């Protein structure tokens, strides 16, 4: 639909940006913080470890002041479970509570709405040793952690996100450094979807608890949603696209919103003897949970064609946007209509609109963009500038598509691209930068850790000031 007139962004639209604790904070074992799976994993060769990151832990005041200067209305960050509960359960680390109180208060000082992710890829190492999400007790571990967060921060935090990219944890967990598969496991698919089930139940219980404890707060899931296109109009390719849409996207949202397992996924699991076991009360817990909105990360779309019977080989899965193959279900197809980033991710702004439309048709809930952005090599010039027109262009095109989607009738709450400030990428270390704020360090040399405003910083400031009306780059 070509709109005759575009609708404006809502007045209280939450313009901001995102980060996650293990990628931005550093101070990974400081002030009583326990190790998470990210602190004990073997990082990809040639990439930085996660001990210092952007050192947000020691720079948060300066960083939040810069966000305020950009005019942020919101800042989406995650709370490190191991800063609050070093062992994952048991004793609370007061210094962890103090740190997040300070971060939240600093945001509120500038009128920035804190949007808190409760779990972003950082399972406490102590809980990994107890079986991680494979242990049925993981549901209680997470709900206990959620309760502590609601008790301590619920007086000021109005927006909560449960689990970041649960779908990616399930589909490509090992490349993110998560998902523990026990050594003697004989049915890996069943194990993975049992862990996924525990996460779904944990999320559902946390949502119910949030509504009980904080009647004015809003809570939602935060999966990575990419609409899946068929490679051609061949009917078999359409079925393949529906298969991958179900496995990648709808499983997570059908459950979060309606409390039901997606039928296509359930049949596929049944055929592979991989359906999860329900504990008493699980079904009811999942039905009782009702998110207030859908948070979602969007980087690109996916395209698939009919699949043969051979499985993807180990080692072919590079990151959370790849590895699209499942015997008899779908296999990835390079979309010839799209260009890619320097790091090989397809760029599809129109697919952003299509993804939003599809989600709104299926779920009829307001949506909050919790990630979107361009990872690129940036260069700091001698006079302290970072010229990143490629990032401005990427963001400009995507924001323009949100406007189209709003004009299509979708309800959008906010836009929080990845990332507020440079941080460590999940797979590519420090060199793949996403931020509006440049951090002076490289892969292994910690540099000065000084902050610099990129060109995109000034551009985004103007976008926010005009409430999305002025997207020009000049
Ligand atoms: C999302 C994650 O999958 O993508 C972030 O939620 C991640 O944690 C982001 O950093 C970008 O991915 P990458 O691999 O480029 O860091």
Boltz pocket constraint, residues with backbone or C-beta under 6 A from the ligand:
constraints:
  - pocket:
      binder: B
      contacts: [[A, 20], [A, 23], [A, 164], [A, 165], [A, 168], [A, 224], [A, 297], [A, 319], [A, 320], [A, 371], [A, 375], [A, 418], [A, 424], [A, 425], [A, 426], [A, 427], [A, 428], [A, 432]]
      max_distance: 6.0
